[in-house]
Amino acid sequence: MLFRRKLEEATPQQIYQAVAYSVKDDIIDNWIETHKAYEKQDKKMVYYMSMEFLMGRALGNNMINLLCYDDVRETLEELGLDLNLIEDQEPDAALGNGGLGRLAACFLDSLATLGYPAYGCGIRYRYGMFKQKIENGYQVEVPDNWLKYGNPFEIKRDEYAVEVKFGGYVDVEMHNGRQKFVQKGYQSVRAVPYDMPIVGYGNHIVNTLRIWDAEAINNFNLDSFDKGEYQKAVEQENLARTICEVLYPNDNHMAGKELRLKQQYFFISASVQRAIAKYKETHDDIRKFHEKVTFQLNDTHPTVAVAELMRILVDEEGLEWDEAWEITRKTCAYTNHTIMAEALEKWPIELFSRLLPRVYQIVEEINRRFVIEIQNKYPGDQEKIRKMAILYDGQVRMAHLAIAGSYSVNGVARLHTDILKKRELKDFYEMMPEKFNNKTNGITQRRFLLHGNPLLASWVTDKIGDDWITNLDHLKHLKVYVDDEKCQQEFMNIKYQNKVRLAKYIKEHNGIDVDPRSIFDCQVKRLHEYKRQLMNILHVMYLYNEIKAHPDMDIVPRTFIFGAKAAAGYYTAKLTIKLINAVADKINNDPSINGKIKVVFIEDYRVSNAELIFAAADVSEQISTASKEASGTGNMKFMLNGALTLGTEDGANVEIHQLVGDENIYIFGESSEQVIEHYKNADYVSKNYYEKENIKPLVDFIVSDEMLKVGDKTNLERLHNELINKDWFMTLLDLEDYIKTKDKVFEDFKDRDAWNKKVLINISKAGFFSSDRTIAQYNEDIWHL
């Protein structure tokens, strides 16, 4: 019906679309009923605002949550169709990139499964960040045209479109004896929402991810065209198009900064406008807005919501400043995801005031009043104002705006929250301690075990029942099986089958044969210097040189698997990708190694291939510079799927360590306190570590004749110099301990019974890391839905 073709004539993509639309038909009725129920019960709603939602493929997940996966698979098999192949036709929705976006996706899944009323609010990127290609070992960014065939699960909601204004100036007019601020001479776009269903597990509840697309107010100016002003004729259309083109445009130039700020204001203004309009459909008193609505701001990107809500309450709803501020402060809640300076956004005042003139006036007034609050609390302390003011040194400090304008500020792991309180946001914590709280991140077991690892999911259900699907804490009942040799063997067989599955993927996509009986050592995450992929590849080079020097070495075969995208403008990260691929090229093509080690870089790392990697991994590399990773969620996904953590005491590794005990995790390196002291005292000198006799030859191997044959001389020398003369994230500080600890990991792997016991203990302790637990805590402590 959909394509006017018989089944045997349909393309694989058309078959996928037909199945997706059939599943969507099942969803629609529940979707309508859910929102009717919310309105009838007049429920409080959380709007989860995020620049990223890394959803992964929707078809399989939706069928699992609708409890129809097996039925659909059997029906398709009767027609001679393979559901796995059909699922592979769906592109990953290019709406996010890293842990921030995947966390948001897990949270939406948990909100629906727990029955909490929620909207996710973001941007409908046409090309996402980019599709990563590896050419000659280098990352090449190409457009990710994920909407090429449309998105069968989305619905365009034209009736909820709103106008978003940029630029111009602010005029003051008198209305009924009161000043009214009016933005004039602006450019504007039409924000049009597209809704995607978020299906709760087995409960008939369907929440909404609302992603905004930009359209021109007037698509085409015929008058300008007739005058030969062709560029002017389409300038509004071009403005609209660029806003939603890509996630995180390169912002190492002013045009990129401007586009990024436009994106943030675009989706925030649209979301806030629509939230207020929705509230007013059934409520008369805007002063009670906060009783029915809460905005959760996912990191600093959406924090302009504080000023935008104030603008609408004051300028459009006619409230006095004080009552508008009280409502705003009771509506907005802020999650801090990082202590990294580049993510604690600061905007040049010149740019911010030019692009958002009225919003800037509001921020000025918020800052003026906040500075008075600081002065009253700390009379004469200019240092406090320097550290805490929202406007300072020609910049708008967005994290400060978020803290001043929110009723809750939370970190995302116990260690991270402690660092915020004691160091990064110490002054704010001392002034308003009641706002600060911790919510350790989590992951949804429905995506990363039930869907991503069906063999292990079935095994767990067979052992303890299926309550774990909605209450992951039930995994603790696996503890009785950790010493059971039969169970250990069953688990080992499941892991082996998952490794065969990943090996097949690697052969198809990389052309590399890897041994499923080798130990799979995996580091897959965003490529950033603080995550220290460079340290991992240095160890691989060390191991290679050891085998070359001692050809008769008896070692467990090892497969090192990397997957990562580097931001388009992040030169050092891109050089690291090239180095990894150069080392892979060298090792994989050296017959004298005899297959003892293989190195694989997974191209275009994303949710769908991540599921294959988590299920197959033996070792989970979580090796960030201590104190730099807020939480991490990859560590939780690996743990749930039966990989042992090799990591620093950073982020949620700390909590994993506390749960599983010293003997079931591999911790190395200096502590957060030690690392923070190094930064504070500026006493880390990488050259001193480089000069150590066992480190120098390893680092120098980067620019050895052997490596220069497979890598670019200039780039290799640059990485070499970076390590010796800068090494800002202290790779060499922990390298010796890392190598020693890794040797222990590989030695322990030889005793498979003992290894599998450690693995089963890890899985049995993974229940704490469900996003269901995290969301229940958000609701209990912050939202009160």
RACOR-V657431 format. One record per residue. N is the residue number from 1. OMEGA is omega in whole degrees, 0 to 359 (999 if undefined). BURIAL is + if it has 9 or more other C-alpha atoms within 8 Angstrom, else -. Layout:
BEGIN
{{N/OMEGA/BURIAL} {N/OMEGA/BURIAL}}
END
This chain:
BEGIN
{{1/188/-} {2/185/-} {3/180/-} {4/179/-} {5/171/-} {6/184/-} {7/183/-} {8/179/-} {9/187/-} {10/174/+} {11/177/-} {12/179/-} {13/179/+} {14/177/+} {15/177/+} {16/182/+} {17/181/+} {18/179/+} {19/181/-} {20/180/+} {21/177/+} {22/178/-} {23/180/+} {24/177/+} {25/177/-} {26/184/-} {27/191/+} {28/183/-} {29/178/-} {30/180/+} {31/180/+} {32/182/-} {33/179/-} {34/184/+} {35/172/+} {36/181/-} {37/179/-} {38/182/+} {39/181/-} {40/181/-} {41/179/-} {42/185/-} {43/171/+} {44/187/+} {45/171/+} {46/173/+} {47/183/+} {48/190/+} {49/186/+} {50/174/+} {51/185/+} {52/167/+} {53/184/+} {54/194/+} {55/190/+} {56/180/+} {57/187/+} {58/191/-} {59/183/+} {60/181/+} {61/179/+} {62/180/+} {63/177/+} {64/183/+} {65/174/+} {66/181/+} {67/182/+} {68/186/+} {69/183/+} {70/179/-} {71/180/-} {72/180/-} {73/181/+} {74/179/-} {75/180/-} {76/178/+} {77/177/+} {78/178/-} {79/180/-} {80/183/-} {81/181/-} {82/182/+} {83/179/+} {84/179/-} {85/178/-} {86/178/+} {87/181/+} {88/178/-} {89/183/+} {90/175/+} {91/171/-} {92/178/+} {93/187/+} {94/185/+} {95/181/+} {96/182/+} {97/189/+} {98/185/+} {99/180/+} {100/182/+} {101/179/+} {102/176/+} {103/179/+} {104/179/+} {105/177/+} {106/181/+} {107/179/+} {108/178/+} {109/181/+} {110/178/+} {111/180/+} {112/182/+} {113/178/+} {114/176/+} {115/178/+} {116/179/+} {117/186/+} {118/166/+} {119/162/+} {120/181/+} {121/181/+} {122/184/+} {123/177/+} {124/181/+} {125/179/+} {126/183/+} {127/181/+} {128/179/+} {129/171/+} {130/169/+} {131/184/+} {132/171/+} {133/174/+} {134/180/+} {135/184/-} {136/178/-} {137/182/+} {138/171/+} {139/173/+} {140/181/-} {141/175/+} {142/182/-} {143/178/+} {144/187/+} {145/187/-} {146/181/+} {147/184/-} {148/181/-} {149/184/-} {150/178/-} {151/187/-} {152/184/-} {153/182/+} {154/175/+} {155/178/-} {156/182/-} {157/184/+} {158/184/-} {159/181/-} {160/180/-} {161/178/+} {162/179/+} {163/176/+} {164/189/+} {165/177/-} {166/171/+} {167/182/+} {168/182/+} {169/182/+} {170/177/+} {171/179/-} {172/179/-} {173/178/-} {174/177/-} {175/180/-} {176/177/-} {177/183/-} {178/178/-} {179/175/-} {180/182/+} {181/186/+} {182/177/-} {183/182/+} {184/177/-} {185/185/-} {186/164/+} {187/179/+} {188/175/+} {189/177/+} {190/178/+} {191/183/+} {192/182/+} {193/169/+} {194/183/+} {195/174/+} {196/182/+} {197/173/+} {198/190/+} {199/174/+} {200/183/+} {201/170/+} {202/184/-} {203/178/-} {204/178/+} {205/178/+} {206/174/+} {207/189/+} {208/163/+} {209/181/+} {210/179/+} {211/188/+} {212/173/+} {213/181/+} {214/175/+} {215/177/+} {216/175/+} {217/171/-} {218/186/-} {219/193/+} {220/179/-} {221/184/+} {222/181/-} {223/179/-} {224/181/+} {225/182/+} {226/178/-} {227/181/-} {228/179/-} {229/190/+} {230/181/-} {231/181/-} {232/182/+} {233/184/+} {234/188/+} {235/178/-} {236/179/+} {237/179/+} {238/177/+} {239/181/+} {240/184/+} {241/185/+} {242/184/+} {243/186/+} {244/185/+} {245/187/+} {246/172/+} {247/178/+} {248/174/-} {249/180/+} {250/186/+} {251/174/+} {252/171/-} {253/187/-} {254/180/-} {255/178/-} {256/177/+} {257/181/+} {258/180/+} {259/181/+} {260/178/+} {261/176/+} {262/180/+} {263/184/+} {264/181/+} {265/182/+} {266/186/+} {267/178/+} {268/180/+} {269/180/+} {270/183/+} {271/181/+} {272/178/+} {273/183/+} {274/179/+} {275/179/+} {276/179/+} {277/179/-} {278/178/-} {279/185/+} {280/177/+} {281/184/-} {282/181/-} {283/183/-} {284/190/-} {285/181/-} {286/181/-} {287/179/-} {288/183/-} {289/184/+} {290/178/+} {291/183/-} {292/185/+} {293/168/+} {294/177/+} {295/174/+} {296/185/+} {297/186/+} {298/184/+} {299/188/+} {300/185/+} {301/183/+} {302/192/+} {303/171/+} {304/176/+} {305/179/+} {306/182/+} {307/181/+} {308/176/+} {309/176/+} {310/181/+} {311/183/+} {312/181/+} {313/183/+} {314/188/+} {315/187/+} {316/180/-} {317/173/-} {318/179/-} {319/172/+} {320/185/-} {321/187/-} {322/181/-} {323/176/+} {324/181/+} {325/178/+} {326/178/-} {327/182/+} {328/182/+} {329/178/+} {330/182/+} {331/188/+} {332/175/+} {333/191/+} {334/172/+} {335/174/+} {336/184/+} {337/187/+} {338/168/+} {339/182/+} {340/186/-} {341/185/-} {342/181/-} {343/173/-} {344/197/+} {345/173/+} {346/180/-} {347/174/+} {348/181/+} {349/180/+} {350/180/-} {351/185/+} {352/184/+} {353/179/+} {354/185/+} {355/184/+} {356/190/+} {357/181/+} {358/178/+} {359/179/+} {360/177/+} {361/179/+} {362/180/+} {363/177/+} {364/182/+} {365/175/-} {366/180/-} {367/181/+} {368/182/-} {369/180/-} {370/177/+} {371/176/+} {372/176/-} {373/180/-} {374/181/+} {375/179/+} {376/181/-} {377/183/-} {378/184/-} {379/175/-} {380/183/-} {381/181/-} {382/180/-} {383/177/-} {384/180/+} {385/179/+} {386/183/-} {387/192/-} {388/184/+} {389/179/+} {390/176/+} {391/179/+} {392/175/+} {393/175/-} {394/184/-} {395/170/+} {396/183/+} {397/192/+} {398/178/+} {399/179/+} {400/176/+} {401/181/+} {402/182/+} {403/180/+} {404/188/-} {405/183/+} {406/176/+} {407/180/+} {408/174/+} {409/182/+} {410/167/+} {411/191/+} {412/170/+} {413/186/+} {414/180/+} {415/181/+} {416/181/+} {417/177/+} {418/179/-} {419/177/+} {420/183/+} {421/188/+} {422/187/-} {423/191/-} {424/182/-} {425/186/+} {426/183/+} {427/178/+} {428/180/+} {429/180/+} {430/183/-} {431/184/-} {432/185/-} {433/183/-} {434/181/-} {435/193/+} {436/178/+} {437/180/+} {438/172/+} {439/181/+} {440/183/+} {441/176/+} {442/180/+} {443/178/+} {444/179/+} {445/181/+} {446/176/+} {447/195/+} {448/170/+} {449/184/+} {450/180/+} {451/188/+} {452/185/+} {453/186/+} {454/180/+} {455/179/-} {456/179/+} {457/180/+} {458/180/-} {459/179/-} {460/179/+} {461/179/+} {462/184/-} {463/189/-} {464/184/+} {465/187/-} {466/178/-} {467/181/+} {468/184/+} {469/177/+} {470/176/-} {471/189/+} {472/178/+} {473/179/+} {474/176/+} {475/180/+} {476/179/+} {477/176/-} {478/186/+} {479/182/+} {480/184/-} {481/190/-} {482/179/+} {483/184/-} {484/185/-} {485/179/-} {486/179/-} {487/178/+} {488/179/+} {489/178/-} {490/179/-} {491/181/+} {492/178/+} {493/177/-} {494/179/+} {495/180/+} {496/179/+} {497/177/-} {498/177/+} {499/175/+} {500/179/+} {501/180/+} {502/179/+} {503/178/+} {504/178/-} {505/181/-} {506/179/+} {507/181/+} {508/188/-} {509/182/-} {510/182/-} {511/182/-} {512/174/-} {513/176/-} {514/185/+} {515/180/-} {516/178/+} {517/176/-} {518/176/+} {519/181/+} {520/183/+} {521/194/+} {522/169/+} {523/181/+} {524/182/+} {525/178/+} {526/180/+} {527/177/+} {528/183/+} {529/183/+} {530/177/+} {531/167/+} {532/169/+} {533/180/+} {534/179/+} {535/179/+} {536/183/-} {537/173/+} {538/177/+} {539/179/+} {540/179/+} {541/176/+} {542/182/+} {543/178/-} {544/181/+} {545/177/-} {546/180/-} {547/178/+} {548/181/+} {549/182/-} {550/187/-} {551/182/-} {552/179/-} {553/178/-} {554/181/-} {555/171/-} {556/177/+} {557/186/+} {558/174/+} {559/180/+} {560/186/+} {561/176/+} {562/171/+} {563/184/+} {564/166/+} {565/171/+} {566/177/+} {567/188/+} {568/183/-} {569/187/-} {570/192/-} {571/183/-} {572/179/-} {573/180/+} {574/176/+} {575/179/+} {576/176/+} {577/179/+} {578/180/+} {579/179/+} {580/181/+} {581/177/+} {582/178/+} {583/178/+} {584/180/+} {585/181/+} {586/187/+} {587/185/+} {588/182/+} {589/179/-} {590/184/-} {591/182/-} {592/179/-} {593/174/+} {594/175/-} {595/182/-} {596/174/+} {597/173/+} {598/178/+} {599/183/+} {600/171/+} {601/181/+} {602/180/+} {603/174/+} {604/178/+} {605/184/+} {606/187/+} {607/187/+} {608/176/+} {609/174/-} {610/180/+} {611/178/+} {612/184/+} {613/180/+} {614/183/+} {615/187/+} {616/190/+} {617/169/+} {618/182/+} {619/180/+} {620/182/+} {621/180/+} {622/200/+} {623/181/+} {624/173/+} {625/184/+} {626/182/+} {627/185/+} {628/181/+} {629/182/+} {630/181/+} {631/193/+} {632/171/+} {633/173/+} {634/179/+} {635/180/+} {636/181/+} {637/176/+} {638/181/+} {639/181/+} {640/183/+} {641/173/+} {642/170/+} {643/178/+} {644/184/+} {645/167/+} {646/188/+} {647/172/+} {648/175/+} {649/185/+} {650/176/+} {651/182/+} {652/172/+} {653/181/+} {654/182/+} {655/174/+} {656/180/-} {657/181/+} {658/182/-} {659/189/-} {660/180/+} {661/186/-} {662/189/-} {663/184/-} {664/178/+} {665/180/+} {666/183/+} {667/179/+} {668/170/+} {669/181/+} {670/184/+} {671/177/+} {672/182/+} {673/180/-} {674/181/-} {675/179/+} {676/178/+} {677/177/-} {678/179/+} {679/183/+} {680/184/-} {681/182/-} {682/186/-} {683/177/-} {684/179/-} {685/187/-} {686/183/+} {687/180/-} {688/178/-} {689/179/+} {690/184/+} {691/178/-} {692/191/-} {693/181/-} {694/180/-} {695/185/+} {696/180/+} {697/180/-} {698/179/+} {699/181/+} {700/178/+} {701/178/+} {702/182/+} {703/178/+} {704/178/-} {705/181/-} {706/182/-} {707/181/+} {708/177/+} {709/184/-} {710/182/+} {711/180/+} {712/186/-} {713/182/-} {714/182/-} {715/179/+} {716/178/+} {717/179/+} {718/178/-} {719/179/+} {720/179/+} {721/180/+} {722/181/+} {723/186/+} {724/191/+} {725/182/+} {726/178/+} {727/186/+} {728/182/-} {729/164/-} {730/176/+} {731/184/+} {732/179/+} {733/187/+} {734/191/+} {735/181/+} {736/181/+} {737/178/+} {738/181/+} {739/181/+} {740/181/-} {741/179/+} {742/176/+} {743/179/-} {744/177/-} {745/184/+} {746/177/+} {747/180/-} {748/183/+} {749/181/+} {750/178/-} {751/189/-} {752/180/-} {753/179/-} {754/179/-} {755/182/+} {756/175/+} {757/177/+} {758/181/+} {759/182/+} {760/174/+} {761/178/+} {762/181/+} {763/182/+} {764/181/+} {765/187/+} {766/185/+} {767/181/+} {768/189/+} {769/173/+} {770/175/+} {771/174/+} {772/177/+} {773/181/+} {774/183/+} {775/177/+} {776/178/+} {777/175/+} {778/183/+} {779/183/+} {780/187/-} {781/189/-} {782/193/+} {783/184/+} {784/182/-} {785/999/+}}
END
